Amino acid sequence: MLFHESGEFFLARLALVPEEAWGNATPCPDWTVRDVAVHVINGFRLVPTLLAQEPVDPADRNRDTLGANLTEAGSVALEAAAAALRRPGALDAEVNAPAGVMPAKMFAMVRMADTVIHTWDMSSGAGIDTTIPAQLVEAVTMSSPPAFLEGARQAGVFGPLIEVDPGADKQTILLALYGRRDSGR
């Protein structure tokens, strides 16, 4: 599933964000680079709580209570999430995720995809390298069925599907599925 790898990818890019870029706009409407980073970190923080079947406030996904050191907060949150996912039977349960009740394994795949796509958003807004590792492009593509993507588009979670050239690279195709236009790397 590559959950931990997606988090490591996020943390590596997070550490590269220049101080002056935190307030920059991103491909996510109304979200700055910091807003996207906070959303991803809070996504990590939700994993142990949801796997423990504890209730969460949906507003916690975007609430910024992380302080100045986002890299440290992200690292701690990722490790707690990964540990919760490694517990015996953790992926066999259902969770009451912000998007609704779903199998824990699907929730972990959604978190992985969210992390990878938002790492690209954050990197794009920060003006740093937007290349997604090939194994993560493949994993997110495989965990993004058309019905899921269409439902998310209809709910306004993603932008509309973007048409790409038939010979486009896999990252460009993936980003287009999530309503993003890869402006080059």
PLY file of the C-alpha trace (Angstrom):
ply
format ascii 1.0
element vertex 185
property float x
property float y
property float z
element edge 184
property int vertex1
property int vertex2
end_header
0.00 0.00 0.00
3.00 2.33 0.55
1.33 4.43 3.27
4.59 5.03 5.14
6.47 5.75 1.90
3.92 8.39 0.94
4.43 10.01 4.33
8.20 9.95 3.96
7.81 11.58 0.53
5.69 14.30 2.14
8.17 14.88 4.97
11.11 15.10 2.56
9.35 17.79 0.54
8.03 19.55 3.64
11.62 20.03 4.81
12.42 21.81 1.52
9.66 24.43 1.74
11.31 27.86 1.94
10.20 30.01 4.87
8.83 32.68 2.53
6.60 30.14 0.71
4.25 29.16 3.58
1.68 31.77 2.56
1.82 30.98 -1.17
-1.27 29.84 -3.02
-1.55 26.19 -4.09
-3.64 24.33 -6.67
-6.15 23.74 -3.83
-8.54 26.71 -3.93
-8.24 28.94 -0.86
-5.40 26.87 0.66
-1.87 28.12 1.20
1.21 25.92 1.29
0.91 25.80 5.10
-2.80 24.92 4.91
-2.02 21.92 2.70
0.80 20.78 4.98
-1.44 21.07 8.04
-4.19 19.08 6.29
-1.79 16.23 5.50
-0.31 16.15 9.00
-3.75 16.21 10.58
-4.69 13.35 8.26
-1.85 11.34 9.80
-3.06 12.33 13.27
-6.57 11.01 12.56
-5.41 7.49 11.66
-4.79 6.10 15.20
-7.99 7.71 16.50
-10.18 6.33 13.75
-8.60 2.87 13.92
-9.34 2.86 17.67
-13.01 3.56 16.77
-12.91 6.86 18.64
-14.98 9.83 17.42
-13.28 12.76 15.71
-14.34 16.28 14.94
-14.26 16.64 11.12
-12.94 20.19 11.56
-9.75 18.70 13.04
-8.64 17.75 9.49
-7.78 21.37 8.76
-7.33 22.95 12.21
-3.85 24.43 12.61
-2.60 23.68 16.11
0.77 22.32 15.02
3.10 25.17 15.93
6.13 26.34 14.01
7.94 23.04 13.39
5.74 21.26 10.87
8.48 18.77 9.96
8.67 17.51 13.55
4.88 17.47 13.95
4.56 15.59 10.67
7.20 13.04 11.61
5.59 12.28 14.97
2.13 12.03 13.40
3.31 9.79 10.56
5.05 7.37 12.91
1.95 7.13 15.13
-0.25 6.50 12.08
2.09 3.87 10.65
2.31 2.11 14.03
-1.49 2.07 14.30
-1.79 0.58 10.81
0.77 -2.15 11.65
-1.20 -3.41 14.66
-2.58 -6.91 14.12
-6.08 -6.73 12.63
-5.98 -2.95 12.14
-6.72 -3.20 8.43
-9.55 -5.69 8.94
-11.89 -3.28 10.73
-14.14 -0.54 9.44
-13.57 3.10 10.29
-15.96 6.01 10.46
-13.80 8.31 8.33
-14.69 11.90 7.45
-15.82 10.60 4.03
-18.06 7.96 5.65
-17.79 4.40 6.92
-15.28 2.34 4.96
-12.94 -0.61 5.41
-9.75 0.40 7.21
-7.65 -0.83 4.29
-9.52 1.51 1.94
-9.14 4.36 4.43
-5.37 3.79 4.51
-5.26 3.85 0.70
-7.28 7.09 0.64
-4.83 8.61 3.16
-1.90 7.48 0.98
-3.43 9.03 -2.14
-4.36 12.22 -0.27
-0.79 12.50 1.01
0.79 12.04 -2.41
-1.54 14.41 -4.26
-1.30 17.08 -1.56
2.49 16.74 -1.45
2.41 17.68 -5.13
0.05 20.61 -4.30
2.34 21.82 -1.51
5.45 21.45 -3.66
3.82 23.26 -6.56
2.81 26.19 -4.35
6.23 26.31 -2.70
8.08 26.29 -6.02
10.05 23.14 -5.22
10.43 19.85 -7.09
7.00 18.39 -7.96
8.21 15.01 -9.18
6.32 12.14 -7.55
8.31 8.90 -7.21
7.18 6.36 -9.82
6.18 3.75 -7.23
3.85 6.27 -5.57
2.37 7.35 -8.90
1.60 3.69 -9.60
0.21 3.00 -6.11
-2.09 6.03 -6.14
-3.26 5.28 -9.66
-4.10 1.71 -8.65
-5.94 2.88 -5.51
-8.07 5.45 -7.35
-11.00 3.68 -9.00
-13.07 5.79 -11.42
-16.22 5.59 -9.26
-14.31 6.97 -6.25
-12.82 9.79 -8.30
-16.16 10.70 -9.89
-17.90 10.75 -6.51
-15.18 13.02 -5.13
-15.48 15.32 -8.15
-19.25 15.55 -7.71
-18.77 16.35 -4.03
-16.37 19.16 -4.96
-13.37 17.46 -3.35
-11.39 17.44 -6.63
-11.51 19.65 -9.66
-12.93 18.34 -12.92
-11.16 15.63 -14.88
-8.53 17.20 -17.10
-7.98 15.82 -20.58
-4.34 15.01 -21.34
-2.48 13.97 -24.46
-2.57 10.20 -25.09
1.23 10.06 -24.76
1.36 11.92 -21.44
3.57 10.53 -18.69
2.01 8.63 -15.77
2.34 11.51 -13.29
0.56 13.92 -15.63
-2.24 11.38 -16.12
-2.57 10.79 -12.37
-2.72 14.49 -11.57
-5.33 15.02 -14.30
-7.50 12.34 -12.66
-7.42 14.46 -9.51
-8.23 17.68 -11.38
-4.69 19.03 -11.45
-2.58 20.18 -14.37
1.09 19.25 -14.20
2.87 22.38 -15.38
6.20 20.64 -15.72
9.01 19.46 -13.53
0 1
1 2
2 3
3 4
4 5
5 6
6 7
7 8
8 9
9 10
10 11
11 12
12 13
13 14
14 15
15 16
16 17
17 18
18 19
19 20
20 21
21 22
22 23
23 24
24 25
25 26
26 27
27 28
28 29
29 30
30 31
31 32
32 33
33 34
34 35
35 36
36 37
37 38
38 39
39 40
40 41
41 42
42 43
43 44
44 45
45 46
46 47
47 48
48 49
49 50
50 51
51 52
52 53
53 54
54 55
55 56
56 57
57 58
58 59
59 60
60 61
61 62
62 63
63 64
64 65
65 66
66 67
67 68
68 69
69 70
70 71
71 72
72 73
73 74
74 75
75 76
76 77
77 78
78 79
79 80
80 81
81 82
82 83
83 84
84 85
85 86
86 87
87 88
88 89
89 90
90 91
91 92
92 93
93 94
94 95
95 96
96 97
97 98
98 99
99 100
100 101
101 102
102 103
103 104
104 105
105 106
106 107
107 108
108 109
109 110
110 111
111 112
112 113
113 114
114 115
115 116
116 117
117 118
118 119
119 120
120 121
121 122
122 123
123 124
124 125
125 126
126 127
127 128
128 129
129 130
130 131
131 132
132 133
133 134
134 135
135 136
136 137
137 138
138 139
139 140
140 141
141 142
142 143
143 144
144 145
145 146
146 147
147 148
148 149
149 150
150 151
151 152
152 153
153 154
154 155
155 156
156 157
157 158
158 159
159 160
160 161
161 162
162 163
163 164
164 165
165 166
166 167
167 168
168 169
169 170
170 171
171 172
172 173
173 174
174 175
175 176
176 177
177 178
178 179
179 180
180 181
181 182
182 183
183 184
